[in-house]
Amino acid sequence: MANPQLDRLQENLRKLRLFKLSERVESLLETAGKKNPPYSEFLDEVLTEEANAKQEKQVAMRTSLAKFPAVKTLEQFDFSFQPSVDKKKVQELTACRYIEHGENVVFLGPPGVGKTHLAIGLGVKAVTLGYRTLFISAMGLLTALGKAYLENRLEERLKFYTIPRLLIVDEIGYIPIDRQGANLFFQLVSRRYERGSMILTSNLSFGSWDKIFGDRIIATAILDRLLHHSHVVNIKGESYRLKEKRKAGLLKKAEQKSEEVPTP
């Protein structure tokens, strides 16, 4: 049987963009009819459900816009496997006060020790707290900036990478950067300096960054801005990927096979 009052309720809820409540209002009214809760309790319940639904939708949208290669949380990170990581320091960063203060975070360590996982984990926390975030590899960033420079759209692209409150640049140092790329990266770091936070990961210590950028002066200028307000996390330990191979017995087999190869 048609219920004009329910239809009107659902229509008004949709007009008010309370979509979750519009979908659930009939069942919520049925439950309330059986339990007969105080009006304030019922109103608190339905509005909390709608607010949570909107929050989840916003987080999902910001997560999609962040372009994470995979969604990894800090709760999934095995701190026991990497005791060199200052767990307390990482947990303090989850409050995202560094973003409010325009500070940077740098993860340094050899390949496979979890730098990218930690960077993404902090990025996920930032997204959850409402900060616009963007993840990109160092090579992807420099390719995009270089293309924009050739097409006379550099200013537009620099603005694009300046907008997010948190910019995560992954894998600095894996591939050498030419002088033009170094200059473009310096421009971006200068734009974000004390305005927007960055998280960077690198397999090389700061003393080797002149090799990355091919110029000691540019490397020093970049580091001067990045490290002025920063949190540095050094990681020393075994690669997670090697650990998994060892657990699967693959590394042992590979080592045995290499030992069986006769020396010429």
Phi, psi and omega in degrees: 000137181294145179234094183303324181293318178295318178300319180293320177300311181296320179295316180293323178296321177293321178298324179276002179063032174263069192291320179297317179294324177299321180289328189256356190300322182296312180292325178295321179292323179295316179296318180296324179297328180279320184272335181052056180285162174301150182304318182296322180293317179296316181296320179298318181296312185290323180288325176297318179297318179293317180298318179296320179296319179294320179298315179299320180294318180294319178296318179298320180292315179294326178296318178296317181292336182289339177062037175297139177294334175199149179271111179237134181257161177291333178295336180273352183282132182271088181294333180292332179281334179239073182296344179288342179284129178283093184300320180298319180295317179297317180296324177296326180291339181294341177288345176065024175295332178297330178290317178300328182264003179068032181264163182247161175232133180233126175255123180242140177165166180293168181300142172085006184267000176107014181299312182294320178301313180296320179297315179294319180302317177292325177296319178296319177298318180297316179299316181298326180273004173098008181271132176291128188228148177221132177251136177205147176285156179301318181293320178298320179297311183291326176296316180295318179293320179296318179296317179296322179298315181293330181267009179060037179236024186298316181301318179297319183287323177297321177297320181300317182276354178267336184297312182301139177294331179228123176246123179256121179245115188259145171066049172284127176109348181287331179229132179302148181250132181285174186298319179296316179299320179297318179295320179293319179295321178299319179299318180294315179300321179295320179298320185274348185306119179063009178246316182224141183279155176228145168244127180235147173238143180209146177269359182242146177291162182300330179295343180257004184291340176294332176287324178298311186267356175069012183202120183296322183294314180295317180300318179296319180295320179295311181295325179303318181281320181293321188266355181302314175233095187210164174235119183252129179242112177268134180240125177233121181172184181280153177290136175300322182295321177293324179298315181295321178295321180293320179297324180279354180082003184287321183292320180297317179296319180296320179295319179296320181296320181292329179289333182281343181289122182294143177280128182293000000 
